[in-house]
Amino acid sequence: MATGLFTGKPADILVGPGNAYVAEAKRMLFGSVGIDVFAGPTESAIIADETADPMTIAVDLVSQAEHGPNSPVWLFTTSRELGEKVIEIMPHVIADMPNADVCEAAWRDHGLVILGDSREEIAQISDEYACEHLQIMAKDLSWWNENLNNYGSLFLGEGSTVTHGDKCSGTNHILPTKKAARYSGGLNVQKFMKVLTYQEIDENANLAFSAAGSRISRTEGMEGHARACDWRLRKFFPETEWDFTVYDQKRYD
């Protein structure tokens, strides 16, 4: 695709989901073509308070742990009782899975339950982790929606599971991982647009711009840059006596 094997035209950008091999191929190609994001392994977190159902949390964590043994699943909660109950349930839910070895490895090596004193602290912790998928099973969903800033995609309420986003609900599922959600969102239309900038500085404006550019450049030791501005000052304002200590227009006459 990058070199135009199927179309005869090399690609400018490659986007789309994929496994570890797809991610590595995109990493190797980045630079010669654009890519959407460096993605993977899959990350999933759940924010829950005392009103949440521990079994729902455990089932959803396991559902995402089956992505692979290196896929982290996290629970951020304000309820110690809830966190301990989820820890108790997880081994039983995992053992019932046909791919229990994968889920068990992900939970054992990368699973976390983090207890916070308040929802404000949990929101801060969640933003630090900047998880790819973030589920909210807590009171006042609108508060969480307004106060969380770093995530790939947000799933509000016990009715929303990451599987819906994976398979059928229609939300974008090409999402940032490894804390990239701190500065980037998922794939969107802006990825297929680019910003082009231009400038036009007329003769009169050069009195300000070239004077500033010349002094800044010379302070930085970039004499060629300074002379490009010097030349315009002499050319556009010949009646002015300019004091360029190392520049003599006669050299170019």
C-alpha positions as a Markdown table, in Angstrom:
| # | Residue | x | y | z |
|---|---|---|---|---|
| 1 | Met | 0.0 | 0.0 | 0.0 |
| 2 | Ala | 2.8 | 2.4 | 0.9 |
| 3 | Thr | 4.6 | 1.9 | -2.4 |
| 4 | Gly | 1.5 | 1.7 | -4.6 |
| 5 | Leu | 1.5 | -2.1 | -5.2 |
| 6 | Phe | -2.3 | -2.3 | -5.6 |
| 7 | Thr | -3.0 | 1.1 | -7.1 |
| 8 | Gly | 0.1 | 2.1 | -9.0 |
| 9 | Lys | 0.2 | 5.3 | -6.9 |
| 10 | Pro | 2.2 | 5.5 | -3.6 |
| 11 | Ala | 0.2 | 6.3 | -0.6 |
| 12 | Asp | 0.7 | 9.6 | 1.3 |
| 13 | Ile | -0.9 | 8.3 | 4.6 |
| 14 | Leu | -1.7 | 4.9 | 6.0 |
| 15 | Val | -4.5 | 4.6 | 8.6 |
| 16 | Gly | -6.5 | 1.9 | 10.2 |
| 17 | Pro | -6.5 | -0.7 | 13.0 |
| 18 | Gly | -4.3 | -3.8 | 13.2 |
| 19 | Asn | -2.3 | -6.2 | 15.3 |
| 20 | Ala | 1.3 | -6.0 | 16.4 |
| 21 | Tyr | 2.6 | -6.7 | 12.9 |
| 22 | Val | 0.5 | -3.9 | 11.4 |
| 23 | Ala | 1.7 | -1.5 | 14.1 |
| 24 | Glu | 5.4 | -2.5 | 13.4 |
| 25 | Ala | 4.9 | -2.0 | 9.7 |
| 26 | Lys | 3.5 | 1.4 | 10.2 |
| 27 | Arg | 6.3 | 2.3 | 12.5 |
| 28 | Met | 8.9 | 1.3 | 9.9 |
| 29 | Leu | 7.1 | 3.3 | 7.2 |
| 30 | Phe | 6.5 | 6.4 | 9.2 |
| 31 | Gly | 8.4 | 9.3 | 7.6 |
| 32 | Ser | 8.2 | 8.0 | 4.1 |
| 33 | Val | 4.4 | 8.0 | 4.5 |
| 34 | Gly | 2.2 | 9.5 | 7.2 |
| 35 | Ile | 0.4 | 7.3 | 9.7 |
| 36 | Asp | -2.6 | 7.8 | 12.0 |
| 37 | Val | -1.1 | 6.8 | 15.4 |
| 38 | Phe | 1.3 | 4.4 | 17.0 |
| 39 | Ala | -1.2 | 2.0 | 18.4 |
| 40 | Gly | -1.1 | -0.9 | 20.8 |
| 41 | Pro | -1.1 | -2.9 | 22.9 |
| 42 | Thr | -4.8 | -2.4 | 23.7 |
| 43 | Glu | -5.4 | -0.6 | 27.1 |
| 44 | Ser | -8.6 | -0.5 | 29.0 |
| 45 | Ala | -9.5 | 1.2 | 32.3 |
| 46 | Ile | -12.7 | 1.4 | 34.4 |
| 47 | Ile | -13.6 | 4.2 | 36.8 |
| 48 | Ala | -16.1 | 3.0 | 39.4 |
| 49 | Asp | -17.6 | 4.0 | 42.7 |
| 50 | Glu | -19.6 | 2.2 | 45.4 |
| 51 | Thr | -22.7 | 2.1 | 43.1 |
| 52 | Ala | -21.0 | -0.1 | 40.5 |
| 53 | Asp | -21.5 | -3.9 | 40.0 |
| 54 | Pro | -18.3 | -5.8 | 40.7 |
| 55 | Met | -19.2 | -8.6 | 38.3 |
| 56 | Thr | -19.8 | -6.2 | 35.4 |
| 57 | Ile | -16.4 | -4.6 | 36.1 |
| 58 | Ala | -14.7 | -8.0 | 36.2 |
| 59 | Val | -16.4 | -9.3 | 33.0 |
| 60 | Asp | -15.4 | -6.1 | 31.1 |
| 61 | Leu | -11.8 | -6.1 | 32.4 |
| 62 | Val | -11.4 | -9.7 | 31.3 |
| 63 | Ser | -13.1 | -9.0 | 27.9 |
| 64 | Gln | -10.3 | -6.6 | 27.2 |
| 65 | Ala | -7.5 | -8.7 | 28.7 |
| 66 | Glu | -8.1 | -11.3 | 26.0 |
| 67 | His | -6.5 | -8.9 | 23.5 |
| 68 | Gly | -3.1 | -10.3 | 24.6 |
| 69 | Pro | -0.8 | -11.0 | 27.5 |
| 70 | Asn | 0.6 | -7.5 | 27.3 |
| 71 | Ser | -2.7 | -5.7 | 27.3 |
| 72 | Pro | -3.1 | -3.8 | 30.6 |
| 73 | Val | -6.5 | -3.5 | 32.3 |
| 74 | Trp | -7.0 | -1.1 | 35.2 |
| 75 | Leu | -9.6 | -0.2 | 37.8 |
| 76 | Phe | -9.6 | 3.2 | 39.4 |
| 77 | Thr | -12.1 | 3.4 | 42.3 |
| 78 | Thr | -13.1 | 5.4 | 45.3 |
| 79 | Ser | -14.4 | 2.2 | 47.0 |
| 80 | Arg | -12.0 | -0.1 | 48.8 |
| 81 | Glu | -14.8 | -2.7 | 49.2 |
| 82 | Leu | -15.5 | -2.6 | 45.5 |
| 83 | Gly | -11.8 | -2.9 | 44.5 |
| 84 | Glu | -11.3 | -5.9 | 46.8 |
| 85 | Lys | -14.4 | -7.6 | 45.5 |
| 86 | Val | -13.2 | -7.2 | 41.9 |
| 87 | Ile | -9.8 | -8.7 | 42.8 |
| 88 | Glu | -11.7 | -11.6 | 44.4 |
| 89 | Ile | -13.9 | -12.2 | 41.4 |
| 90 | Met | -11.3 | -11.8 | 38.6 |
| 91 | Pro | -9.6 | -15.2 | 38.9 |
| 92 | His | -13.0 | -17.0 | 38.6 |
| 93 | Val | -14.0 | -15.0 | 35.6 |
| 94 | Ile | -10.7 | -15.6 | 33.9 |
| 95 | Ala | -10.7 | -19.3 | 34.7 |
| 96 | Asp | -14.0 | -19.7 | 32.8 |
| 97 | Met | -12.5 | -18.2 | 29.6 |
| 98 | Pro | -11.4 | -20.5 | 26.7 |
| 99 | Asn | -8.3 | -18.4 | 26.4 |
| 100 | Ala | -7.7 | -18.1 | 30.2 |
| 101 | Asp | -3.9 | -18.3 | 29.9 |
| 102 | Val | -3.9 | -15.0 | 27.8 |
| 103 | Cys | -6.3 | -13.2 | 30.2 |
| 104 | Glu | -4.5 | -14.5 | 33.3 |
| 105 | Ala | -1.1 | -13.2 | 32.0 |
| 106 | Ala | -2.5 | -9.8 | 31.2 |
| 107 | Trp | -4.1 | -9.5 | 34.6 |
| 108 | Arg | -1.1 | -10.9 | 36.5 |
| 109 | Asp | 1.5 | -8.8 | 34.7 |
| 110 | His | -0.3 | -5.6 | 33.8 |
| 111 | Gly | -3.5 | -5.4 | 35.9 |
| 112 | Leu | -4.0 | -2.7 | 38.5 |
| 113 | Val | -6.6 | -1.6 | 41.0 |
| 114 | Ile | -5.9 | 1.9 | 42.2 |
| 115 | Leu | -7.9 | 3.3 | 45.2 |
| 116 | Gly | -8.4 | 7.1 | 45.4 |
| 117 | Asp | -9.9 | 9.3 | 48.2 |
| 118 | Ser | -12.2 | 11.3 | 46.0 |
| 119 | Arg | -13.5 | 11.5 | 42.4 |
| 120 | Glu | -11.3 | 14.5 | 41.8 |
| 121 | Glu | -8.2 | 12.3 | 42.7 |
| 122 | Ile | -9.5 | 9.5 | 40.5 |
| 123 | Ala | -10.0 | 11.9 | 37.6 |
| 124 | Gln | -6.4 | 13.1 | 38.0 |
| 125 | Ile | -5.0 | 9.5 | 38.1 |
| 126 | Ser | -7.0 | 8.6 | 35.0 |
| 127 | Asp | -5.7 | 11.6 | 33.1 |
| 128 | Glu | -2.1 | 10.6 | 34.1 |
| 129 | Tyr | -2.7 | 7.1 | 32.7 |
| 130 | Ala | -4.4 | 8.6 | 29.6 |
| 131 | Cys | -5.9 | 5.2 | 28.7 |
| 132 | Glu | -7.0 | 4.2 | 25.3 |
| 133 | His | -10.5 | 2.9 | 26.4 |
| 134 | Leu | -12.1 | 4.4 | 29.5 |
| 135 | Gln | -15.3 | 3.2 | 31.0 |
| 136 | Ile | -17.3 | 5.1 | 33.7 |
| 137 | Met | -19.5 | 3.1 | 36.1 |
| 138 | Ala | -20.2 | 5.7 | 38.7 |
| 139 | Lys | -22.8 | 8.3 | 39.8 |
| 140 | Asp | -23.1 | 11.6 | 37.9 |
| 141 | Leu | -21.8 | 10.6 | 34.5 |
| 142 | Ser | -22.0 | 14.2 | 33.3 |
| 143 | Trp | -19.4 | 15.2 | 35.9 |
| 144 | Trp | -17.0 | 12.6 | 34.7 |
| 145 | Asn | -17.6 | 13.6 | 31.1 |
| 146 | Glu | -16.8 | 17.2 | 31.9 |
| 147 | Asn | -13.8 | 16.6 | 34.1 |
| 148 | Leu | -11.8 | 13.9 | 32.3 |
| 149 | Asn | -9.4 | 15.1 | 29.6 |
| 150 | Asn | -7.1 | 12.4 | 28.6 |
| 151 | Tyr | -8.5 | 9.2 | 27.0 |
| 152 | Gly | -8.9 | 7.7 | 23.6 |
| 153 | Ser | -12.6 | 6.9 | 23.8 |
| 154 | Leu | -15.0 | 7.3 | 26.7 |
| 155 | Phe | -17.8 | 4.8 | 27.6 |
| 156 | Leu | -20.3 | 6.2 | 29.9 |
| 157 | Gly | -22.5 | 4.0 | 32.2 |
| 158 | Glu | -22.8 | 0.3 | 32.8 |
| 159 | Gly | -24.7 | -0.1 | 29.5 |
| 160 | Ser | -21.6 | 0.9 | 27.5 |
| 161 | Thr | -18.8 | -1.7 | 27.1 |
| 162 | Val | -15.7 | -1.4 | 25.0 |
| 163 | Thr | -16.9 | -4.2 | 22.9 |
| 164 | His | -19.6 | -1.9 | 21.5 |
| 165 | Gly | -16.9 | 0.5 | 20.4 |
| 166 | Asp | -14.9 | -2.4 | 19.0 |
| 167 | Lys | -17.6 | -4.0 | 17.0 |
| 168 | Cys | -20.8 | -2.1 | 16.4 |
| 169 | Ser | -21.6 | 1.3 | 18.1 |
| 170 | Gly | -19.9 | 3.4 | 15.4 |
| 171 | Thr | -17.5 | 5.4 | 17.5 |
| 172 | Asn | -13.9 | 5.7 | 16.2 |
| 173 | His | -11.8 | 2.8 | 17.3 |
| 174 | Ile | -8.3 | 3.9 | 16.0 |
| 175 | Leu | -7.2 | 5.4 | 19.3 |
| 176 | Pro | -4.0 | 6.6 | 21.0 |
| 177 | Thr | -2.1 | 4.3 | 23.4 |
| 178 | Lys | 0.9 | 4.6 | 25.7 |
| 179 | Lys | -0.3 | 7.9 | 27.1 |
| 180 | Ala | -0.5 | 9.5 | 23.7 |
| 181 | Ala | -4.0 | 10.6 | 24.6 |
| 182 | Arg | -2.3 | 13.4 | 26.6 |
| 183 | Tyr | -1.8 | 15.2 | 23.3 |
| 184 | Ser | -3.7 | 13.3 | 20.6 |
| 185 | Gly | -7.2 | 12.0 | 19.9 |
| 186 | Gly | -8.3 | 9.2 | 17.7 |
| 187 | Leu | -8.3 | 9.1 | 14.0 |
| 188 | Asn | -10.5 | 11.9 | 12.6 |
| 189 | Val | -11.1 | 14.0 | 9.5 |
| 190 | Gln | -8.3 | 16.4 | 10.5 |
| 191 | Lys | -5.8 | 13.6 | 9.9 |
| 192 | Phe | -6.6 | 13.8 | 6.2 |
| 193 | Met | -6.1 | 17.6 | 6.1 |
| 194 | Lys | -3.0 | 19.6 | 6.3 |
| 195 | Val | -2.3 | 23.2 | 7.3 |
| 196 | Leu | -0.6 | 25.3 | 4.6 |
| 197 | Thr | 0.8 | 28.7 | 5.7 |
| 198 | Tyr | 1.9 | 31.6 | 3.6 |
| 199 | Gln | 3.0 | 35.2 | 4.1 |
| 200 | Glu | 3.4 | 38.4 | 2.0 |
| 201 | Ile | 5.3 | 41.3 | 3.5 |
| 202 | Asp | 5.1 | 44.6 | 1.5 |
| 203 | Glu | 7.8 | 47.2 | 1.2 |
| 204 | Asn | 6.5 | 49.4 | 4.0 |
| 205 | Ala | 6.2 | 46.4 | 6.4 |
| 206 | Asn | 9.8 | 45.7 | 5.9 |
| 207 | Leu | 10.7 | 48.7 | 8.0 |
| 208 | Ala | 9.6 | 46.7 | 11.0 |
| 209 | Phe | 10.1 | 43.1 | 10.0 |
| 210 | Ser | 13.5 | 43.4 | 8.3 |
| 211 | Ala | 14.9 | 45.7 | 11.1 |
| 212 | Ala | 13.8 | 43.1 | 13.7 |
| 213 | Gly | 14.9 | 40.1 | 11.6 |
| 214 | Ser | 18.3 | 41.6 | 11.0 |
| 215 | Arg | 19.1 | 42.3 | 14.7 |
| 216 | Ile | 17.8 | 39.0 | 15.9 |
| 217 | Ser | 19.8 | 37.1 | 13.2 |
| 218 | Arg | 23.0 | 38.9 | 14.0 |
| 219 | Thr | 22.6 | 38.3 | 17.7 |
| 220 | Glu | 22.3 | 34.6 | 16.9 |
| 221 | Gly | 25.4 | 34.8 | 14.8 |
| 222 | Met | 23.6 | 34.0 | 11.6 |
| 223 | Glu | 25.1 | 36.7 | 9.3 |
| 224 | Gly | 23.5 | 35.5 | 6.1 |
| 225 | His | 20.1 | 35.7 | 7.6 |
| 226 | Ala | 20.8 | 39.2 | 8.8 |
| 227 | Arg | 22.1 | 40.4 | 5.4 |
| 228 | Ala | 18.9 | 39.2 | 3.7 |
| 229 | Cys | 17.0 | 41.6 | 5.9 |
| 230 | Asp | 19.7 | 44.3 | 5.5 |
| 231 | Trp | 19.4 | 44.2 | 1.8 |
| 232 | Arg | 15.7 | 44.9 | 1.9 |
| 233 | Leu | 16.1 | 47.8 | 4.2 |
| 234 | Arg | 18.6 | 49.4 | 1.9 |
| 235 | Lys | 16.6 | 48.5 | -1.2 |
| 236 | Phe | 13.2 | 49.7 | 0.0 |
| 237 | Phe | 14.4 | 52.6 | 2.1 |
| 238 | Pro | 17.5 | 54.0 | 0.3 |
| 239 | Glu | 17.0 | 57.5 | 1.8 |
| 240 | Thr | 17.7 | 56.1 | 5.3 |
| 241 | Glu | 21.2 | 55.9 | 6.7 |
| 242 | Trp | 21.5 | 52.3 | 8.0 |
| 243 | Asp | 24.3 | 51.4 | 10.4 |
| 244 | Phe | 25.2 | 47.8 | 9.3 |
| 245 | Thr | 28.7 | 47.3 | 10.8 |
| 246 | Val | 29.7 | 44.4 | 8.6 |
| 247 | Tyr | 27.6 | 45.0 | 5.5 |
| 248 | Asp | 28.6 | 47.2 | 2.5 |
| 249 | Gln | 26.1 | 47.4 | -0.4 |
| 250 | Lys | 28.9 | 48.4 | -2.7 |
| 251 | Arg | 30.2 | 44.8 | -2.7 |
| 252 | Tyr | 27.1 | 43.9 | -4.8 |
| 253 | Asp | 27.1 | 46.9 | -7.1 |
